[in-house]
Amino acid sequence: MKSTKDIIREIHNLPLYCQNADLQDLLGLFSPTHKQVIAFIYKKDNLLMIACKHPLGLLELKKDSNIKIIKELLKTFVKFRPNSNLSEISDIKFFVATEYMKKKEKFKQRVKLSLQIQPYIEKSDGKFQNNIKNEENSKLFEEIRELIIARK
């Protein structure tokens, strides 16, 4: 039987995980201002696709100076990791991820709503028969009925 350490090591060695880890490491090299503008990055064929959160972020990243900075970061990254999947990248494309951002915002709103405590609505109106023969339990039942009627 494999230990957890062995299973985690196998997962880390999967090609999909390695490619994603390389992309996250590359994104970690970007400046904080670039990170704020970028929603996510991925590799498609020989292109590095960079999704922006907002159209103004797209304009910012499409400046020649920023493109040069990103290409230099990519070259430096490949220099230190020659066996990386990112060594095949020949060009960089930018786009605005509007649908992704809408879904992300809706998800945040759903999480926010689910974290709020929903008010308890009493389903009973206090009109029920007390058929309990034990006196103590019957008194408790009557107290519950009085509380329900008092809340209405």
C-alpha positions in Angstrom: 0.0 0.0 0.0 1.3 3.4 -0.9 1.8 6.1 1.6 0.4 9.6 1.2 3.9 10.9 0.5 4.2 8.6 -2.4 0.8 9.5 -3.8 1.5 13.2 -3.6 4.9 12.7 -5.3 3.2 10.8 -8.2 0.6 13.6 -8.5 3.4 16.2 -8.7 5.1 14.2 -11.4 2.0 14.2 -13.7 2.6 16.2 -16.9 -0.5 18.3 -16.5 0.5 19.2 -12.9 4.0 20.1 -14.0 2.8 22.3 -16.8 0.4 24.1 -14.4 3.1 24.5 -11.8 5.4 26.0 -14.4 2.7 28.5 -15.4 2.1 29.4 -11.8 5.8 29.9 -11.1 6.1 32.1 -14.2 3.1 34.2 -13.0 4.8 34.5 -9.6 7.7 36.3 -11.3 5.4 39.0 -12.6 5.3 42.4 -10.9 2.5 43.0 -8.4 0.8 45.4 -10.7 0.8 42.9 -13.5 -0.6 40.2 -11.1 -3.5 42.4 -10.2 -4.5 42.8 -13.9 -4.1 39.2 -14.9 -6.9 36.7 -14.2 -5.1 33.6 -15.4 -2.5 32.4 -17.9 -2.3 29.2 -20.0 -0.4 27.7 -22.9 -2.1 27.0 -26.2 0.0 25.4 -28.9 3.1 27.7 -29.0 1.3 30.7 -27.5 1.2 32.0 -24.0 -2.3 33.2 -23.5 -2.8 35.9 -20.8 -6.3 36.6 -19.7 -6.9 40.1 -18.2 -9.6 41.0 -15.7 -10.5 44.3 -17.3 -10.1 46.0 -20.7 -7.9 48.7 -19.2 -5.6 45.9 -17.9 -5.5 44.7 -21.5 -4.4 48.1 -22.7 -1.7 48.2 -20.0 -0.3 44.8 -20.8 -0.3 45.5 -24.6 2.3 48.3 -24.2 5.6 47.4 -25.9 7.5 47.9 -22.7 5.3 45.4 -20.8 5.5 42.9 -23.6 9.3 43.1 -23.6 9.3 42.6 -19.8 7.1 39.5 -20.1 9.2 38.0 -22.9 12.4 38.6 -20.9 10.8 37.0 -17.9 9.9 34.0 -20.0 13.4 33.8 -21.5 14.9 33.9 -18.0 12.5 31.3 -16.7 13.3 28.9 -19.6 17.0 29.6 -19.0 16.8 28.3 -15.5 14.3 25.5 -16.4 15.3 24.2 -19.8 13.1 21.1 -19.6 10.0 23.3 -19.0 7.0 23.1 -21.3 7.2 26.9 -21.7 10.4 26.6 -23.7 8.2 26.0 -26.8 6.4 29.4 -26.5 7.0 31.7 -29.5 4.5 34.5 -28.9 2.2 36.1 -26.3 -1.5 36.9 -26.8 -3.7 38.9 -24.5 -7.5 38.9 -24.1 -10.1 40.0 -21.6 -11.8 37.2 -19.7 -15.2 38.8 -19.2 -17.2 35.6 -18.9 -14.7 34.2 -16.4 -14.9 37.3 -14.3 -18.7 37.3 -14.4 -18.8 33.7 -13.2 -16.2 34.4 -10.5 -18.3 37.4 -9.3 -21.5 35.3 -9.2 -19.7 32.6 -7.3 -18.4 35.1 -4.7 -22.0 36.4 -4.3 -23.3 32.9 -3.8 -20.7 32.2 -1.2 -21.4 35.4 0.6 -25.2 34.6 0.7 -24.5 31.1 1.9 -22.4 32.4 4.8 -25.2 34.7 6.0 -27.4 33.1 8.7 -30.9 32.7 7.4 -33.6 33.7 9.7 -35.6 30.9 11.3 -39.3 30.9 10.3 -41.6 29.0 12.6 -43.6 26.5 10.6 -46.1 25.8 13.3 -48.9 28.2 14.3 -49.4 26.5 17.7 -52.7 24.8 16.9 -52.0 21.2 17.6 -53.5 18.6 20.0 -51.6 17.5 23.1 -52.2 13.8 23.4 -49.3 13.1 25.8 -50.4 11.3 29.0 -47.2 11.9 30.9 -47.8 15.1 32.9 -44.2 16.4 32.8 -44.0 16.0 29.0 -47.5 17.4 28.6 -46.5 20.6 30.5 -43.3 21.0 28.3 -45.5 20.6 25.2 -47.8 23.3 26.5 -44.8 25.7 27.2 -43.6 25.1 23.6 -47.1 25.9 22.3 -47.2 29.1 24.3 -43.8 30.2 23.0 -44.9 29.5 19.4 -48.1 31.5 19.9 -46.2 34.4 21.6 -43.8 34.7 18.6 -46.6 35.0 16.1 
